[in-house]
């Protein structure tokens, strides 16, 4: 008889089987095997919120195989992911198989490597019921909100809507930001910008007016700007102070879940769902040429910056071999984890630092490679020496006006030789100034008054939304990506390039929730609930008491809202267009249905004409020459097809661009993300080139 190890995914099973050898059978549960049924609430409110779980539909064959192998095994180990949800899956499997909950049959792998698997198998423990109860409480909370609040929305707005505890707060953040953008009134202001040369150099450098007669330079309009420029006519510009110093620049810490998603969004243009899919695959294990199946990164759902001593030593060895001893800090770096982090796992890092991105590239998909490269470079850089910068700041005086200029040069590149955080758009590095000394009289090359207007707050991107959710304690590492996916799928939010904007539906629902369920869409209340769940996990609080406090208040609020809204419905405003109905000639509006946005005639119900919304692109079909339009697959994935369908069935996942093929003159298409190729899809052409 062999021992049975149960994990979630086949990839993980394959990797672990390699390390455990012939004495073990490793099988995947394919995720959850039991859950609350979709057809009813299945929570006994009169009996301590007792959940009524059932075996999941579609899992019959998996469950049958699990029971069969369990019956033939001497020992059974539950090796699901090392987090709340993984603990809950192990508990469900144990319940289903009739395992002893007091037995040491739970094993956890922070990394799926030979040493990581051995460490996990050498230290089996009991299922952590506090972790299970924290996850169970979250599941029941979300079921209560979803199954009691959604019917309210059906009656007051329209059928098919859903509400969620975390998703509702995320939508509110986006709605509130959109209102700030709309209500923003730009204010005019001016700056005085000058260009100079120093006596010892012909290099031109810039300086900005900072003070006037000892006060900060605040220039409200053109008249004030002109007065200052007049005052500076024929002025002598003298350097009154030169400050030179060496500053240290420290590397960013290794990734946690939120920062990985943010950096992948800024640097690679990845959506959080795409990032986490690639990271999950890297954690579970991939066949690497010359290595076999290996988990390339540590567990990717974490909010801890802790790094093991073993990993620091491996990073130091790697740095010394690749870059030299001068790139090592005097002692290994320690990064401080934020106060409310769970700290259950290490930061996200390569499980084997010696496996460089170049070494594994041929074995990875494009997405896997990009994410692995990001994780590897960020971790190795975090253990490298500081960069040293020679910085210079110069003060220039003329007729009581003070100008400031600054710049730097790199004295020692340190960690920046490998990696620097992606800057937000608009951030620029200061350039190095020419040699300048105190009392130098500068030659003015140009001085201008420049008009500016204050800018509205930026709309959220996925990266900035995740950052805000993390800062406000809304959700946890495992919930950021699913939350964003859900609010987009429910059409409460839509993408405008990288920006997230609320739909009219999202705004209506948020306003309704703010009026009647202010706690549900309140960031502080949601953060407090996350804290309560954390206390359940640590054993400080009973999960039933936590649910009871929430439910009593929620039930009263729901009853009050139903009375206040009795007989009332809220209309979702339609989006006006300049499209004319080709049946009756009346204008058409954009409506949101179950399958997305569509055009509908304002003459309804007399005219029931509807049309798909056609989004034309810059390209033409390489087969028939008609326009290429953006379309959606049944699963919601964007693709590009010919506007002449069904007469022409050309389609591609590659985005058309304005540039034409130099070989045949047809539209080129962009293939493979940011670092891919431009290709021509015209039959028999075959032109392609790398994107520079």
C-alpha positions in Angstrom: 0.0 0.0 0.0 1.3 3.5 -0.9 0.6 6.8 0.9 -1.8 9.2 -0.8 -1.0 12.9 -1.2 -4.0 15.1 -2.2 -3.3 18.5 -3.9 -5.5 20.8 -6.0 -4.0 20.8 -9.5 -2.5 18.2 -11.9 0.6 20.4 -12.5 1.3 20.5 -8.8 0.6 16.8 -8.4 3.1 16.0 -11.2 5.9 18.1 -9.6 5.4 16.7 -6.1 5.2 13.2 -7.4 8.7 13.7 -8.9 10.1 14.5 -5.5 8.2 11.9 -3.4 9.0 8.9 -5.6 7.3 5.5 -5.9 6.0 5.1 -2.3 3.4 7.8 -2.9 0.3 8.3 -5.0 -0.3 12.0 -5.7 -3.8 13.1 -7.0 -5.4 16.4 -7.7 -8.8 17.4 -6.3 -9.2 20.0 -9.0 -9.9 22.6 -6.4 -13.0 22.5 -4.1 -15.0 19.3 -3.8 -17.8 20.6 -1.6 -19.5 24.0 -1.4 -22.8 25.6 -0.6 -25.3 24.7 -3.4 -26.1 27.5 -5.8 -29.9 26.9 -5.7 -30.5 28.0 -2.2 -29.1 29.9 0.8 -28.1 26.7 2.7 -27.3 28.4 5.9 -29.2 27.5 9.1 -29.6 30.9 10.8 -31.4 29.4 13.8 -28.5 26.9 14.4 -25.3 29.0 14.7 -25.2 29.7 10.9 -24.6 26.0 10.3 -23.7 25.7 6.5 -25.2 22.9 4.6 -22.4 21.7 2.2 -22.9 19.4 -0.8 -20.5 17.6 -3.1 -20.1 19.8 -6.1 -21.7 19.0 -9.4 -19.3 18.1 -12.2 -16.8 16.6 -9.6 -18.4 13.2 -9.4 -15.5 11.4 -11.2 -12.8 13.2 -9.2 -14.6 12.4 -5.9 -15.1 8.8 -6.8 -11.3 8.5 -7.6 -10.4 10.2 -4.3 -12.5 7.8 -2.3 -11.2 4.8 -4.2 -7.5 5.7 -3.7 -8.2 6.7 0.0 -9.6 3.3 0.7 -6.4 1.6 -0.6 -3.9 4.0 1.1 -2.0 3.4 4.3 -1.7 7.1 5.1 -3.4 10.2 3.6 -1.8 13.6 3.4 -3.7 16.8 2.6 -1.3 19.1 0.7 -3.6 21.9 -0.6 -2.3 25.5 -0.9 -0.9 27.0 2.3 -3.6 29.6 2.9 -7.2 29.9 4.3 -8.8 28.6 1.2 -6.3 25.7 0.9 -7.0 24.8 4.6 -10.7 24.8 3.9 -10.3 22.5 0.9 -8.3 20.1 3.0 -11.0 20.2 5.7 -13.7 19.5 3.2 -11.7 16.6 1.8 -11.1 15.2 5.3 -14.9 15.5 6.0 -15.8 13.8 2.8 -13.3 10.9 3.3 -14.1 10.5 7.0 -10.5 11.4 8.1 -9.6 12.0 11.7 -9.4 15.8 12.2 -7.0 15.3 15.2 -4.5 13.4 13.0 -1.3 15.0 11.7 -2.2 14.7 8.1 -2.0 18.2 6.8 1.2 19.3 5.0 2.1 22.6 3.5 4.6 23.6 0.8 5.7 27.2 0.6 7.8 26.2 -2.4 7.5 23.2 -4.6 11.1 22.2 -4.7 12.9 19.1 -3.4 13.8 20.8 -0.1 10.4 22.5 0.1 8.4 19.3 -0.4 10.7 17.4 2.1 10.3 20.1 4.7 6.5 19.9 4.3 6.4 16.1 4.5 8.7 16.0 7.5 6.4 18.4 9.5 2.8 17.2 9.1 0.3 18.8 11.4 -3.4 18.9 12.2 -5.8 20.9 10.1 -5.9 24.4 11.5 -9.6 24.8 12.4 -9.1 28.5 13.1 -8.0 29.0 9.5 -10.9 26.9 8.3 -13.4 28.8 10.3 -12.0 32.2 9.1 -12.5 31.0 5.5 -15.9 29.5 6.4 -17.0 32.8 8.0 -15.9 34.7 4.8 -17.9 32.3 2.6 -21.0 32.6 4.7 -20.7 36.4 4.9 -20.4 36.6 1.2 -23.4 34.2 0.8 -25.5 36.3 3.1 -24.8 39.5 1.3 -25.1 38.0 -2.1 -28.2 36.0 -1.6 -30.1 38.5 0.5 -29.0 41.7 -1.2 -29.1 40.5 -4.9 -32.9 39.9 -4.8 -33.4 43.4 -3.5 -31.5 44.8 -6.5 -33.6 42.6 -8.8 -36.8 44.1 -7.5 -35.5 47.7 -7.4 -33.3 47.9 -10.4 -33.5 44.8 -12.7 -33.1 41.1 -12.6 -29.8 39.3 -12.8 -27.8 41.8 -10.7 -25.6 40.7 -7.9 -24.0 42.4 -4.9 -20.9 41.4 -3.1 -19.3 42.5 0.1 -15.8 43.4 -1.3 -16.8 44.0 -4.9 -19.4 46.7 -3.8 -16.7 48.7 -2.0 -14.3 48.4 -5.0 -17.1 49.7 -7.4 -17.8 52.5 -4.9 -14.1 53.6 -5.0 -14.3 53.8 -8.8 -17.7 55.6 -8.8 -16.5 58.1 -6.2 -13.4 58.8 -8.2 -15.4 59.3 -11.4 -17.6 61.9 -9.6 -14.4 63.7 -8.5 -13.2 63.8 -12.1 -16.6 65.2 -13.3 -16.9 67.8 -10.6 -13.3 68.9 -10.9 -12.9 72.6 -11.9 -9.4 73.2 -13.2 -7.5 76.2 -11.8 -5.1 78.2 -13.7 -1.5 78.7 -12.5 1.8 79.8 -14.1 5.4 78.9 -13.7 8.5 80.8 -14.7 11.1 78.5 -16.3 14.6 79.6 -17.3 17.5 78.1 -19.2 21.1 78.9 -18.4 24.7 78.2 -19.2 27.5 78.2 -16.6 30.8 80.1 -17.2 32.8 76.8 -17.5 30.4 74.9 -19.8 28.2 75.4 -22.9 25.7 72.8 -21.6 22.3 74.3 -21.2 20.4 73.4 -18.0 16.9 74.3 -16.7 15.8 76.1 -13.4 12.5 76.9 -12.0 11.4 80.1 -10.1 10.9 79.0 -6.5 10.6 82.1 -4.3 9.9 85.8 -4.8 11.0 88.2 -2.0 11.3 85.2 0.4 7.8 83.9 -0.3 6.9 80.8 -2.3 6.3 81.7 -6.0 2.5 81.3 -6.5 1.6 82.8 -9.9 -2.1 82.8 -10.6 -2.4 84.4 -14.0 -0.6 85.8 -17.1 -0.6 89.3 -15.7 1.4 88.3 -12.6 3.7 86.2 -14.8 4.3 89.2 -17.1 5.1 91.4 -14.1 7.7 89.0 -12.8 9.3 88.7 -16.3 9.4 92.5 -16.5 11.1 92.6 -13.1 13.7 90.1 -14.4 14.6 92.1 -17.5 18.4 92.7 -17.6 18.7 91.0 -14.2 22.0 89.3 -13.2 21.7 85.6 -12.3 24.1 84.7 -9.6 24.7 81.3 -8.0 24.3 81.8 -4.2 24.5 78.2 -3.1 25.7 74.9 -4.4 24.9 71.7 -2.4 26.7 68.6 -3.3 26.2 65.3 -1.5 26.2 61.5 -2.1 22.8 60.0 -1.5 21.9 56.3 -1.2 19.1 54.7 -3.1 17.7 51.5 -1.7 16.1 48.7 -3.7 12.4 47.9 -3.5 11.5 44.9 -1.3 10.6 41.6 -3.0 7.1 41.2 -4.2 4.0 40.5 -2.2 0.8 39.7 -4.1 -0.4 43.3 -4.4 2.9 44.7 -5.6 3.4 41.9 -8.1 0.0 42.7 -9.6 0.8 46.5 -9.6 4.2 46.1 -11.2 3.0 43.6 -13.8 0.3 46.1 -14.8 2.7 49.1 -15.0 5.6 47.2 -16.6 4.0 44.5 -18.7 0.4 45.8 -19.2 -0.9 42.6 -17.6 -4.3 42.5 -15.9 -4.3 41.0 -12.4 -6.0 37.8 -13.5 -3.4 37.2 -16.1 -0.6 37.9 -13.7 -2.0 35.5 -11.1 -2.6 32.7 -13.7 1.1 32.8 -14.7 2.3 33.0 -11.1 0.1 30.0 -10.1 1.6 28.0 -12.9 5.2 28.9 -11.8 4.4 28.0 -8.2 2.8 24.6 -9.1 5.7 23.4 -11.3 6.9 23.4 -14.9 9.0 20.9 -16.8 12.4 22.7 -17.1 14.9 21.4 -19.5 17.7 19.6 -17.6 15.8 20.0 -14.3 12.5 18.1 -14.7 9.3 19.4 -13.0 10.1 22.2 -10.6 8.1 24.9 -8.9 9.9 28.1 -9.9 8.5 30.6 -7.4 7.3 30.5 -3.8 3.6 30.7 -2.9 2.2 33.8 -4.7 -0.6 34.8 -2.3 1.2 36.5 0.5 1.4 39.9 2.3 4.7 39.2 4.0 8.1 40.6 3.2 9.9 37.9 5.2 12.7 36.0 3.5 14.4 32.9 4.8 18.1 32.9 5.7 18.6 30.1 3.1 17.1 32.2 0.3 19.2 35.2 1.3 22.4 33.1 1.2 21.4 31.7 -2.2 20.7 35.2 -3.5 24.1 36.5 -2.3 25.9 33.6 -4.0 24.1 34.4 -7.2 24.9 38.1 -7.0 28.6 37.5 -6.4 28.8 35.1 -9.3 27.0 37.3 -11.8 27.9 40.8 -10.7 30.8 40.6 -8.3 31.3 41.0 -4.6 31.0 44.8 -4.8 27.3 44.4 -5.5 26.6 42.7 -2.2 25.5 44.9 0.8 27.5 44.7 4.0 24.8 42.5 5.6 21.7 40.7 4.2 18.7 43.0 3.9 15.6 42.7 6.1 12.4 44.3 5.0 9.7 45.2 7.5 6.3 43.6 6.9 3.4 46.0 7.4 1.5 45.9 10.7 -1.7 44.1 9.6 -0.1 41.5 7.4 -0.9 37.8 8.1 2.8 36.9 7.6 1.9 33.3 6.9 4.4 32.9 4.1 7.6 34.4 2.7 7.6 37.1 0.1 7.3 36.0 -3.5 10.7 34.9 -4.7 12.4 32.4 -7.0 12.5 29.1 -5.2 15.9 28.4 -6.8 17.7 31.7 -7.4 20.4 30.0 -9.4 17.8 29.3 -12.1 18.1 32.6 -14.0 15.4 33.7 -16.4 17.6 33.1 -19.4 18.3 29.5 -18.2 14.5 28.6 -18.0 13.2 30.8 -20.9 13.0 28.0 -23.4 10.8 26.0 -21.1 8.3 28.7 -20.3 5.4 30.4 -22.1 5.7 34.1 -22.9 3.6 35.1 -19.9 5.4 32.6 -17.5 8.8 34.0 -18.6 7.8 37.6 -18.1 6.4 37.0 -14.6 9.3 34.8 -13.6 11.8 37.4 -14.9 10.0 40.1 -12.9 10.0 38.0 -9.7 13.6 36.9 -10.1 15.0 40.4 -10.9 13.0 42.1 -8.1 14.1 39.5 -5.5 17.8 39.5 -6.5 17.9 43.3 -6.7 16.3 43.5 -3.2 19.4 41.7 -1.9 22.0 43.9 -3.8 23.9 46.9 -2.6 22.5 50.5 -2.6 23.0 52.7 -5.6 25.1 55.8 -4.9 24.2 59.1 -6.5 26.2 62.3 -6.7 23.5 64.9 -6.3 23.8 68.6 -6.9 21.2 71.3 -6.0 21.8 74.9 -7.0 20.2 78.2 -5.8 20.2 81.1 -8.2 19.3 84.7 -7.2 18.2 87.6 -9.5 16.4 90.8 -8.3 14.9 89.1 -5.2 13.8 86.1 -7.2 15.2 82.6 -6.3 15.5 79.9 -8.9 16.2 76.2 -8.1 17.9 73.6 -10.2 19.0 70.0 -9.3 20.5 67.0 -10.9 22.5 63.9 -10.3 24.9 61.4 -11.7 25.3 57.7 -10.8 28.4 57.1 -8.7 27.8 53.4 -8.3 24.8 51.7 -10.0 24.3 49.0 -7.3 20.9 47.2 -7.6 19.9 49.4 -10.5 22.3 47.4 -12.7 19.5 44.8 -12.6 16.2 46.3 -11.7 14.3 49.5 -10.8 10.7 50.0 -10.1 8.6 51.2 -13.0 7.9 54.9 -12.6 4.4 56.3 -12.9 3.8 58.2 -16.2 5.0 61.8 -15.8 7.9 61.0 -13.5 11.2 61.9 -14.9 14.8 61.6 -13.7 16.7 64.8 -13.2 19.6 65.3 -15.5 23.1 66.0 -14.3 24.0 69.7 -14.1 27.2 71.1 -15.7 30.1 72.2 -13.3 28.7 75.1 -11.3 30.4 77.0 -8.4 29.1 79.5 -5.8 29.2 83.1 -7.0 29.1 82.0 -10.7 27.2 84.5 -12.9 25.1 82.5 -15.3 24.2 83.4 -18.8 20.4 83.5 -19.5 19.5 81.6 -22.6 15.7 81.8 -22.3 13.0 82.6 -19.7 9.4 82.0 -20.2 6.1 82.2 -18.3 4.2 78.9 -18.8 0.5 78.5 -18.3 -0.7 75.4 -16.5 -4.0 74.0 -15.2 -4.5 71.8 -12.2 -5.4 68.3 -13.3 -8.3 66.2 -12.0 -7.5 63.1 -9.9 -6.5 60.2 -12.1 -9.0 57.5 -12.7 -8.1 54.1 -11.2 -6.1 51.6 -13.1 -6.0 48.0 -11.9 -2.6 48.8 -10.4 -3.8 51.9 -8.5 -7.1 50.2 -7.4 -5.2 47.2 -5.9 -2.8 49.6 -4.2 -5.8 51.6 -2.7 -7.6 48.4 -1.6 -4.4 47.1 0.1 -3.8 50.5 1.8 -7.4 50.6 3.1 -7.5 46.9 4.2 -10.2 46.0 1.7 -9.9 42.3 0.8 -6.7 40.2 1.1 -4.0 39.0 -1.3 -6.2 36.2 -2.7 -9.2 38.5 -3.4 -7.8 41.4 -5.4 -7.7 39.8 -8.8 -11.1 38.0 -8.4 -12.8 41.2 -7.2 -11.7 43.1 -10.3 -12.6 40.3 -12.6 -16.1 40.2 -11.0 -16.9 43.9 -11.2 -15.9 43.9 -14.9 -17.9 40.8 -15.7 -21.0 42.2 -13.9 -20.6 45.3 -16.1 -20.5 47.7 -13.1 -17.1 48.9 -14.3 -15.6 49.0 -17.8 -12.1 49.5 -19.2 -11.1 52.7 -21.0 -7.6 51.8 -22.1 -5.9 51.1 -18.8 -8.4 53.2 -16.8 -11.4 51.7 -15.0 -14.6 53.7 -15.3 -18.0 53.0 -13.8 -20.9 52.2 -16.1 -24.3 53.9 -15.6 -25.4 50.6 -14.0 -22.5 50.6 -11.6 -23.3 54.2 -10.6 -27.0 53.5 -10.0 -26.3 50.5 -7.8 -23.6 52.3 -5.8 -25.9 55.3 -5.2 -28.7 52.9 -4.1 -26.3 51.0 -1.8 -24.9 54.3 -0.3 -28.5 55.4 0.5 -29.7 52.1 2.1 -26.6 49.9 2.8 -23.9 52.4 3.7 -22.0 49.8 5.8 -21.7 47.4 2.9 -20.1 50.0 0.6 -18.0 51.7 3.4 -14.3 51.0 3.1 -13.7 51.3 6.9 -16.5 48.9 7.7 -15.2 46.4 5.2 -11.6 46.7 6.5 -13.0 46.1 10.0 -14.7 42.9 8.8 -11.4 41.8 7.3 -9.8 42.4 10.7 -12.5 40.4 12.4 -11.8 37.5 10.0 -8.1 37.8 10.8 -9.0 37.5 14.5 -11.0 34.4 13.8 -7.9 33.0 12.0 -5.7 33.7 15.0 -8.1 32.1 17.4 -8.9 35.4 19.2 -12.6 35.5 18.1 -15.3 32.9 17.6 -16.5 32.8 14.0 -20.2 32.4 15.0 -20.1 35.5 17.2 -18.5 37.4 14.3 -21.3 36.4 11.9 -24.0 37.1 14.5 -22.9 40.7 15.1 -22.8 41.3 11.3 -26.1 39.6 10.5 -28.2 41.3 13.2 -27.3 44.7 11.9 -27.5 43.6 8.2 -31.0 42.1 8.6 -32.4 45.2 10.2 -30.8 47.4 7.5 -32.4 45.2 4.7 -35.8 45.3 6.3 -35.6 49.1 6.6 -34.5 49.4 3.0 -37.3 47.3 1.7 -39.9 49.4 3.5 -38.3 52.7 2.3 -38.2 51.4 -1.3 -41.6 49.8 -1.3 -43.2 50.2 -4.7 -40.2 52.1 -6.1 -37.8 51.2 -8.9 -34.6 52.9 -10.0 -34.1 53.4 -13.7 -30.6 53.0 -15.2 -30.1 55.9 -17.6 -29.3 55.0 -21.2 -26.3 56.3 -22.9 -27.2 58.5 -25.9 -25.6 58.0 -29.3 -25.8 59.6 -32.8 -26.8 56.3 -34.3 -30.2 56.3 -36.1 -32.5 53.3 -36.1 -32.5 51.8 -39.6 -36.1 50.6 -39.1 -38.0 53.6 -37.8 -35.5 56.5 -38.0 -35.5 57.3 -34.2 -32.3 57.7 -32.3 -30.7 54.7 -30.7 -29.3 54.4 -27.2 -26.8 52.1 -25.5 -28.2 49.7 -23.0 -26.6 47.1 -20.8 -27.9 43.5 -21.1 -26.9 40.1 -19.8 -24.3 39.8 -22.5 -22.9 43.3 -22.5 -23.7 46.6 -24.2 -26.0 46.9 -27.2 -27.8 49.5 -29.2 -31.6 49.7 -28.8 -34.2 51.9 -30.5 -35.8 54.7 -28.3 -39.1 53.9 -30.1 -39.5 50.7 -27.9 -42.0 49.0 -27.5 -43.4 50.1 -30.9 -39.9 49.4 -32.5 -37.9 46.5 -31.1 -34.9 47.0 -33.3 -31.5 46.3 -31.6 -28.0 46.2 -33.0 -24.6 45.1 -31.9 -22.1 47.9 -31.0 -19.4 47.8 -33.7 -15.9 49.0 -32.7 -13.9 49.7 -35.8 -10.1 49.5 -35.7 -7.3 51.0 -37.7 -6.9 47.9 -39.8 -8.4 46.3 -42.9 -9.1 42.7 -43.6 -6.1 41.0 -45.4 -8.6 38.7 -47.2 -11.3 41.1 -48.6 -10.2 44.6 -47.6 -13.2 45.5 -45.4 -12.7 47.1 -41.9 -11.4 45.0 -39.0 -13.7 45.3 -36.0 -13.2 44.4 -32.3 -15.4 41.5 -31.2 -16.0 39.4 -28.1 -15.9 35.6 -27.8 -18.6 33.8 -25.7 -16.1 33.8 -22.8 -15.7 37.5 -23.1 -12.2 37.5 -24.7 -11.5 40.2 -27.2 -10.6 39.2 -30.8 -10.5 40.9 -34.2 -12.6 39.9 -37.2 -13.7 41.1 -40.6 -16.8 43.4 -40.7 -17.9 41.3 -43.7 -18.7 38.2 -41.6 -20.2 35.7 -42.5 -19.2 36.3 -46.1 -15.6 36.6 -44.9 -14.6 34.7 -41.8 -11.2 36.2 -41.1 -10.3 36.5 -37.4 -7.2 36.9 -35.3 -6.2 37.5 -31.6 -3.6 40.0 -32.8 -4.4 43.7 -32.8 -4.3 45.6 -36.1 -2.1 48.7 -36.2 -1.9 51.8 -38.5 1.4 50.8 -40.1 1.1 49.0 -43.5 3.1 46.0 -44.6 6.1 47.2 -46.7 5.9 44.1 -48.8 2.3 44.0 -49.8 0.7 47.2 -48.5 -1.9 45.5 -46.2 -2.5 46.2 -42.5 0.1 44.9 -40.1 -1.0 43.2 -36.8 0.8 43.3 -33.4 1.6 39.8 -32.1 2.8 38.7 -28.6 2.2 41.7 -26.3 4.8 44.4 -25.8 7.9 42.5 -26.9 6.5 40.6 -29.8 6.3 41.1 -33.6 4.5 43.0 -36.3 3.1 40.4 -38.7 1.2 40.5 -42.0 -1.8 38.1 -42.2 -2.2 38.4 -46.0 -1.9 34.9 -47.5 1.4 34.1 -49.1 3.0 37.4 -47.8 4.8 36.2 -44.7 6.2 39.5 -43.7 7.1 40.0 -40.0 9.5 42.0 -38.0 10.4 42.5 -34.3 8.8 45.4 -32.4 11.7 47.7 -31.6 
